[in-house]
Amino acid sequence: MRGSISTPSPRHIAFGGNTSCIEVRIGERLIILDAGTGIRNLGNSLLKEDIKSFDILMSHTHWDHMNGFPFFAPAYDPNCDITIKAGHLIDQGGLKQVLSDQMTQPMFPVPLEAMKSRMSIEDFRTGENLSMGDGIEIKTAMLNHPNGATGYRIEHNGRSLCYVTDTEHVPGKPDKNILNLIEGADLVIYDSTYTEDEFPGKVGWGHSTWNEGVKLCQSAGAGSMAIFHHDPDHEDDFMDKLETEARGEWNNVFAAREQMEVELT
């Protein structure tokens, strides 16, 4: 839920301190969105459940979205099948190189090659559609973020979930890429790092506000929105007030919390 850096403190308990990692379950299929610090606990729970096959979709590879990956226990299990995809690196050396570089000394003592799972690391070009099998279709869109980022729309059996982080809006100019991606979606998880007051001092940093997210969702006819990628300085009391303010604007918006479960039926 947290953006930029994990926040393990008593003032970040209610909304969570781990960086971005979302688990999506569709029948027997499991899709993981990003590999921030939250993926460590997720990996441990998957091993306990004896789940051995899943896909990881990366929005981008800034540290807060990938630095949990070296601690993802299933990746070291030779009985696990893991497919990892990214859409922003196809012209920049590819995802495998980035994951490997993160685990290269002197930054990290255990190399990517120590991960003995059956791992497939694949690049695609953002904007392409991905067919995942079992009736799961994924649309992708380019987001406005330094070094590039990919937004995802996961569709199955008439339901749709959108993951839109990290992205920076241009005031007064709704992002057409995002509007097309989230049109009619049941749930949009949206980068709401800054408040409207904070945003002008952070232009160029690649993030947005809940206010812009609500405007986009309402324009696109989305069903609901999760406020996501909380700023590290936004402690629990601040987030409570922010959520109340946002719900005063639109009743179908809520702040994402660690371990929160949302069922789309």
C-alpha positions as CSV (number, residue, x, y, z in Angstrom):
1,M,0.0,0.0,0.0
2,R,2.9,2.4,0.8
3,G,4.8,4.3,-1.8
4,S,8.4,5.2,-2.1
5,I,9.8,3.4,1.0
6,S,8.4,1.0,3.5
7,T,7.3,2.5,6.9
8,P,7.6,0.0,9.7
9,S,6.3,2.1,12.6
10,P,3.5,2.2,15.1
11,R,2.0,5.2,13.2
12,H,1.5,3.1,10.0
13,I,-0.3,0.1,11.4
14,A,-3.9,0.7,10.3
15,F,-3.1,1.3,6.6
16,G,0.2,-0.7,6.4
17,G,3.8,0.0,5.8
18,N,4.9,-2.4,3.1
19,T,5.4,-1.2,-0.4
20,S,3.4,-2.2,-3.4
21,C,2.2,-5.7,-3.9
22,I,-1.3,-6.8,-4.8
23,E,-2.6,-10.4,-4.9
24,V,-5.4,-11.2,-7.4
25,R,-7.1,-14.5,-7.3
26,I,-9.2,-15.7,-10.2
27,G,-10.5,-19.2,-9.6
28,E,-7.4,-21.4,-9.3
29,R,-5.2,-18.7,-10.9
30,L,-3.0,-16.2,-9.0
31,I,-1.7,-13.0,-10.4
32,I,0.6,-10.7,-8.3
33,L,0.9,-7.1,-9.1
34,D,4.4,-5.7,-8.3
35,A,7.0,-7.0,-5.9
36,G,7.5,-4.4,-3.2
37,T,8.3,-5.4,0.3
38,G,4.7,-6.8,0.7
39,I,5.7,-9.8,-1.5
40,R,7.8,-11.3,1.3
41,N,4.8,-12.0,3.5
42,L,2.7,-13.0,0.5
43,G,5.4,-15.6,-0.6
44,N,5.5,-17.1,2.9
45,S,1.7,-17.5,2.9
46,L,1.7,-19.1,-0.6
47,L,4.2,-21.7,0.5
48,K,1.9,-22.5,3.5
49,E,-1.0,-22.9,1.1
50,D,1.1,-25.0,-1.2
51,I,0.4,-22.8,-4.2
52,K,3.1,-23.5,-6.8
53,S,2.1,-21.6,-9.9
54,F,1.5,-17.8,-10.4
55,D,2.3,-14.8,-12.6
56,I,3.9,-11.5,-11.5
57,L,3.1,-8.3,-13.5
58,M,5.4,-5.4,-12.8
59,S,4.1,-1.8,-13.2
60,H,7.8,-0.7,-13.3
61,T,11.0,-1.4,-11.5
62,H,11.7,1.5,-9.2
63,W,13.0,0.1,-5.8
64,D,9.7,0.3,-3.9
65,H,8.0,-1.9,-6.5
66,M,10.7,-4.6,-6.7
67,N,12.9,-4.7,-3.6
68,G,10.8,-7.4,-2.0
69,F,11.6,-9.8,-4.8
70,P,14.9,-11.1,-3.4
71,F,13.0,-12.2,-0.3
72,F,10.2,-13.9,-2.2
73,A,10.6,-17.5,-0.9
74,P,8.7,-19.3,-3.7
75,A,11.3,-18.1,-6.2
76,Y,13.9,-20.3,-4.4
77,D,11.6,-23.4,-4.5
78,P,12.4,-25.7,-7.5
79,N,8.8,-26.9,-7.5
80,C,7.3,-23.5,-8.2
81,D,6.4,-22.1,-11.7
82,I,6.7,-18.3,-11.9
83,T,6.2,-16.1,-14.9
84,I,7.3,-12.4,-14.5
85,K,6.3,-9.8,-17.1
86,A,7.1,-6.1,-17.6
87,G,6.2,-3.7,-20.4
88,H,8.5,-0.8,-19.9
89,L,12.0,-2.3,-20.4
90,I,11.9,-4.0,-23.8
91,D,14.1,-1.3,-25.3
92,Q,16.3,-0.9,-22.2
93,G,17.9,-4.3,-21.8
94,G,14.9,-6.2,-20.5
95,L,13.4,-7.2,-17.1
96,K,15.8,-10.0,-16.4
97,Q,18.8,-7.7,-16.4
98,V,17.1,-5.3,-14.0
99,L,16.1,-8.1,-11.6
100,S,19.6,-9.5,-11.8
101,D,21.3,-6.2,-11.3
102,Q,19.3,-5.7,-8.0
103,M,20.8,-8.9,-6.7
104,T,24.4,-8.3,-7.7
105,Q,27.1,-7.6,-5.2
106,P,27.8,-5.3,-3.4
107,M,24.1,-4.4,-3.3
108,F,22.9,-8.0,-2.4
109,P,24.8,-11.2,-1.6
110,V,22.5,-13.7,-3.3
111,P,22.4,-13.7,-7.1
112,L,19.3,-14.2,-9.3
113,E,20.7,-17.6,-10.3
114,A,20.2,-18.8,-6.7
115,M,16.4,-18.8,-7.4
116,K,15.8,-22.4,-8.4
117,S,12.1,-22.1,-9.3
118,R,11.0,-22.7,-12.9
119,M,11.1,-19.0,-13.7
120,S,10.2,-17.3,-17.0
121,I,11.0,-13.6,-17.2
122,E,9.3,-12.0,-20.2
123,D,9.2,-8.5,-21.7
124,F,6.3,-7.1,-23.7
125,R,5.6,-3.6,-25.1
126,T,3.2,-1.5,-23.0
127,G,0.0,-1.1,-24.9
128,E,-0.2,-4.7,-26.0
129,N,-2.9,-7.0,-24.7
130,L,-2.0,-10.2,-22.8
131,S,-4.0,-13.4,-23.0
132,M,-3.2,-15.3,-19.8
133,G,-5.4,-18.4,-20.5
134,D,-8.4,-19.6,-18.4
135,G,-10.5,-16.7,-19.8
136,I,-8.2,-14.0,-18.3
137,E,-7.5,-11.1,-20.6
138,I,-5.2,-8.2,-19.7
139,K,-5.1,-4.8,-21.3
140,T,-2.1,-2.5,-20.7
141,A,-1.5,1.2,-21.0
142,M,1.5,3.6,-20.7
143,L,1.5,5.7,-17.6
144,N,3.2,9.1,-17.0
145,H,6.1,8.2,-14.8
146,P,9.9,8.7,-14.9
147,N,11.6,5.8,-16.7
148,G,8.1,4.5,-17.7
149,A,5.4,2.5,-16.0
150,T,2.5,0.2,-17.1
151,G,-1.1,0.3,-16.1
152,Y,-3.0,-3.0,-16.1
153,R,-6.7,-4.0,-16.6
154,I,-7.4,-7.6,-15.7
155,E,-10.7,-9.0,-17.1
156,H,-12.4,-12.2,-16.4
157,N,-16.0,-13.4,-16.6
158,G,-17.4,-9.9,-17.0
159,R,-15.5,-8.4,-14.1
160,S,-12.5,-6.0,-14.3
161,L,-9.8,-4.7,-12.0
162,C,-7.4,-1.9,-13.0
163,Y,-4.0,-1.2,-11.4
164,V,-2.9,2.3,-12.1
165,T,0.3,3.2,-10.3
166,D,2.7,5.1,-10.6
167,T,1.4,8.0,-12.7
168,E,1.4,11.8,-12.7
169,H,-1.5,13.8,-14.0
170,V,-1.4,17.1,-15.8
171,P,-4.0,19.4,-14.1
172,G,-6.9,20.1,-16.3
173,K,-5.9,17.5,-18.9
174,P,-7.4,14.0,-18.1
175,D,-5.1,11.2,-19.2
176,K,-6.7,9.5,-22.2
177,N,-4.6,6.4,-21.8
178,I,-6.0,5.9,-18.3
179,L,-9.6,6.8,-19.2
180,N,-9.5,4.2,-22.0
181,L,-8.0,1.6,-19.6
182,I,-10.4,2.1,-16.8
183,E,-13.7,2.6,-18.7
184,G,-16.5,0.8,-16.9
185,A,-14.1,-1.1,-14.6
186,D,-15.4,-2.6,-11.4
187,L,-12.5,-1.4,-9.3
188,V,-9.6,1.0,-10.0
189,I,-6.5,0.9,-7.8
190,Y,-5.1,4.4,-8.3
191,D,-1.9,6.2,-7.4
192,S,-3.0,8.8,-4.8
193,T,0.4,9.6,-3.2
194,Y,-0.1,13.3,-2.8
195,T,-2.8,15.7,-1.6
196,E,-3.8,18.6,-3.8
197,D,-1.8,20.9,-1.6
198,E,1.3,18.7,-1.8
199,F,1.1,18.1,-5.6
200,P,2.5,21.4,-6.9
201,G,5.8,20.9,-5.1
202,K,6.2,17.4,-6.4
203,V,5.6,17.9,-10.1
204,G,8.0,15.7,-12.1
205,W,8.1,13.0,-9.4
206,G,5.6,10.8,-11.1
207,H,2.6,10.6,-8.8
208,S,-1.0,11.8,-8.5
209,T,-3.8,12.6,-6.1
210,W,-7.0,10.9,-5.0
211,N,-8.9,13.9,-6.4
212,E,-7.7,13.3,-9.9
213,G,-8.4,9.6,-9.5
214,V,-12.0,10.2,-8.6
215,K,-12.4,12.6,-11.6
216,L,-11.0,9.9,-13.9
217,C,-13.1,7.1,-12.4
218,Q,-16.3,9.1,-12.6
219,S,-15.6,10.2,-16.1
220,A,-14.9,6.6,-17.2
221,G,-17.9,5.2,-15.3
222,A,-15.8,3.0,-13.0
223,G,-17.6,1.3,-10.1
224,S,-15.2,2.1,-7.3
225,M,-11.7,3.3,-6.5
226,A,-9.0,2.3,-4.0
227,I,-6.6,5.1,-2.8
228,F,-3.2,3.5,-3.2
229,H,0.6,4.2,-2.9
230,H,0.3,6.2,0.4
231,D,3.0,8.8,1.0
232,P,5.4,7.6,3.7
233,D,4.6,10.8,5.7
234,H,0.9,10.1,5.7
235,E,0.5,8.4,9.0
236,D,-2.7,6.6,10.2
237,D,-4.5,9.7,11.6
238,F,-3.7,11.6,8.4
239,M,-5.0,8.7,6.2
240,D,-8.2,8.4,8.3
241,K,-9.0,12.1,7.6
242,L,-8.0,11.8,3.9
243,E,-10.3,8.8,3.4
244,T,-13.2,10.7,5.1
245,E,-12.6,13.7,2.8
246,A,-12.4,11.5,-0.3
247,R,-15.7,9.7,0.6
248,G,-17.4,13.0,1.0
249,E,-16.5,13.6,-2.6
250,W,-17.5,10.1,-3.9
251,N,-19.0,7.4,-1.7
252,N,-17.4,4.7,-3.9
253,V,-13.8,5.5,-2.9
254,F,-11.8,3.9,-0.1
255,A,-8.2,3.9,1.1
256,A,-6.4,0.6,0.6
257,R,-5.2,-1.1,3.7
258,E,-2.6,-3.9,4.1
259,Q,-4.3,-7.4,4.2
260,M,-7.5,-5.8,2.8
261,E,-9.6,-8.2,0.7
262,V,-12.0,-7.0,-2.0
263,E,-14.3,-9.4,-3.8
264,L,-15.7,-8.5,-7.2
265,T,-19.0,-10.4,-7.7
